[in-house]
Amino acid sequence: MFGDKAQAMAAQWNDAPGLATPMRVGEAGIWLGRRNCSLSPSQLLGFFASLALVSMLVAGMCWINGGRLVPAFTGAELLLFAGALLVYARHAADRERVEFGADRVVVEWESAGQVERTEFPSRHTRILMHDNGLIVFRAGDREAFVGRYTRPERREALARQMRRALLAA
């Protein structure tokens, strides 16, 4: 149900020039929201490797010329920088996915590799704007929030689009 083809065809609602409209995949409307990241984790690794190489070359030159503490401080600096980049890379692939089917609504979100999924019956699902500014899907006592990767001024229009898709499903 959540295959690569569906993800490739899914509409993204990040900061695209227009609002996302549902792409039809089979009988379901699918929205996919992703974090807006400048670098992918693999590009980040390449950047860090090149930075580390240049830094260690400079530290080696300092060692040869008598600066015995420079390599130690360079190593510490690179370790701290690697930690910061690791935190960034863990969240680079964060996403939200909403699928409207004939009998259910599936809300799925991923944060730092942890995927959570909630299913709602279509007939009992309400889509509202929450006090925290996010879009909330609610059915009975269960709820799921989406819109984290959408600019705040576009969330209300996105909620309207999702309500229309829910009625059409």
Rosetta blueprint (number, residue, H / E / L):
1 M L
2 F L
3 G L
4 D H
5 K H
6 A H
7 Q H
8 A H
9 M H
10 A L
11 A E
12 Q E
13 W L
14 N L
15 D L
16 A L
17 P L
18 G L
19 L L
20 A L
21 T L
22 P L
23 M E
24 R E
25 V E
26 G L
27 E L
28 A E
29 G E
30 I E
31 W E
32 L E
33 G E
34 R E
35 R L
36 N L
37 C L
38 S L
39 L L
40 S L
41 P H
42 S H
43 Q H
44 L H
45 L H
46 G H
47 F H
48 F H
49 A H
50 S H
51 L H
52 A H
53 L H
54 V H
55 S H
56 M H
57 L H
58 V H
59 A H
60 G H
61 M H
62 C H
63 W H
64 I H
65 N L
66 G L
67 G L
68 R L
69 L L
70 V H
71 P H
72 A H
73 F H
74 T H
75 G H
76 A H
77 E H
78 L H
79 L H
80 L H
81 F H
82 A H
83 G H
84 A H
85 L H
86 L H
87 V H
88 Y H
89 A H
90 R H
91 H H
92 A L
93 A L
94 D L
95 R E
96 E E
97 R E
98 V E
99 E E
100 F E
101 G L
102 A L
103 D L
104 R E
105 V E
106 V E
107 V E
108 E E
109 W E
110 E E
111 S E
112 A L
113 G L
114 Q E
115 V E
116 E E
117 R E
118 T E
119 E E
120 F E
121 P E
122 S H
123 R H
124 H H
125 T L
126 R E
127 I E
128 L E
129 M E
130 H L
131 D L
132 N L
133 G L
134 L L
135 I E
136 V E
137 F E
138 R E
139 A E
140 G L
141 D L
142 R E
143 E E
144 A E
145 F E
146 V E
147 G L
148 R L
149 Y L
150 T L
151 R L
152 P H
153 E H
154 R H
155 R H
156 E H
157 A H
158 L H
159 A H
160 R H
161 Q H
162 M H
163 R H
164 R H
165 A H
166 L H
167 L H
168 A H
169 A L
